[in-house]
Amino acid sequence: MKKHNFSAGPCILPQSVLQQAAAAVKNFNDLNLSLLEISHRSKDFVAVMDTARSLALTHLGLQNKGYQALFLQGGASMQFLMTAYNLLEKKAAYLNTGTWSDKAIKEAKLLGEVVEVASSKSDNFNYIPKNYSIPGDADYFHCTSNNTIFGTQLQQFPETDIPMVCDMSSDIFSRQLDFSKFDLIYAGAQKNMGPAGATLVVVKEEILGKVSRAIPSMLNYKVQIGKESMFNTPSVFAVYVSMLTLQWLEDAGGISAIEKVNNQKAALLYAEIDRNSLFEGYVAKKEDRSKMNATFNLKDEQLKATFDDTLKQAGISGINGHRSVGGYRASMYNALPLESVAVLVDVMQTVEKGA
Ligand SMILES: *Cc1c(COP(=O)(O)O)cnc(C)c1O
């Protein structure tokens, strides 16, 4: 039975990518060797790493603009620490919009002063704070573009003269932005780019080398750049599948084309959440709704068993809310087809008719 995978992460990948990845595990580049059993220094794998890094910059429009792309390990969570290690001399400014921002703040505090410019924590992160000011003497400003758990998303980014750092784990490559406004972008691969195990970092080189602390090699962006993302053995499979997904995105017309589909998917689902008498938006305030993760709930908990059963029969999986939030969460990443959202809407309507 066809599955409709609304999982929040790890999550859906394009079918064609999974097929190519499966083939490469058996026989990579006609070498009669698995991708998993060759040296990461071999010319075949070095080409994979180079292509993945280059495609990431091309999609973001940052090729030849002083940026470097890296594929590192440790997840986005390692970047919470690594960004501060490399950029925080005295004081950094953070916008607190969710669990992931909160965790980033905690790590940064290990290395210096953190100013929370605004926070929606006391309202269970149900909105994106707007009118705040960023201290001009901070070393950088950090924000999270999409709050995967609560289903909110920044529609606008502040103007600031200090370097802007952004955790884009759950919406990178999903929408067009002026990415040159950001000085460092990071994203765990497993939301919109590939399998778990690799983390993309895109960094403007000129912001590096300004802190006085000694930085351990593995945590040092300059070292990672100098070694072309191969300081140690990279996560070869995760990088390869990320490369395939970035190629798939290119074939699909790039970010501008996928953004149109993402807009259609989000519009279709939110319209149904608002129209259907059984459902309501959950947690996220309307004006800050995420196009990647839609949080919603049944108004009447008694219908839960019926709804869950109908979802299951339709092949819908991965739609439960985060364990800290509850309710439902439909994650509509790039690889999720519009058709899957239509199936979900159909289930919501079927349950409404039966109620
Ligand atoms: C999932 C997620 C993280 C954590 O990613 P890991 O790779 O598991 O460390 C961080 N930030 C955001 C926005 C996320 O969605």
The ligand as an SDF file (V2000), in Angstrom:
LIG
                    3D

 15 15  0  0  0  0  0  0  0  0999 V2000
   15.7010   18.6580   14.2010 C   0  0  0  0  0  0  0  0  0  0  0  0
   16.2100   20.0150   14.4880 C   0  0  0  0  0  0  0  0  0  0  0  0
   17.3930   20.2150   15.2230 C   0  0  0  0  0  0  0  0  0  0  0  0
   18.1910   19.0800   15.8190 C   0  0  0  0  0  0  0  0  0  0  0  0
   18.8680   18.4150   14.8410 O   0  0  0  0  0  0  0  0  0  0  0  0
   19.8980   17.2530   15.1740 P   0  0  0  0  0  0  0  0  0  0  0  0
   20.5140   17.0170   13.8310 O   0  0  0  0  0  0  0  0  0  0  0  0
   19.1130   16.1010   15.6980 O   0  0  0  0  0  0  0  0  0  0  0  0
   20.8830   17.7500   16.1620 O   0  0  0  0  0  0  0  0  0  0  0  0
   17.8250   21.5040   15.3970 C   0  0  0  0  0  0  0  0  0  0  0  0
   17.1410   22.5470   14.9110 N   0  0  0  0  0  0  0  0  0  0  0  0
   15.9950   22.3920   14.2150 C   0  0  0  0  0  0  0  0  0  0  0  0
   15.2760   23.5910   13.6980 C   0  0  0  0  0  0  0  0  0  0  0  0
   15.4980   21.1230   13.9840 C   0  0  0  0  0  0  0  0  0  0  0  0
   14.3550   20.9550   13.2830 O   0  0  0  0  0  0  0  0  0  0  0  0
  1  2  1  0
  2  3  1  0
  2 14  2  0
  3  4  1  0
  3 10  2  0
  4  5  1  0
  5  6  1  0
  6  7  2  0
  6  8  1  0
  6  9  1  0
 10 11  1  0
 11 12  2  0
 12 13  1  0
 12 14  1  0
 14 15  1  0
M  END
$$$$
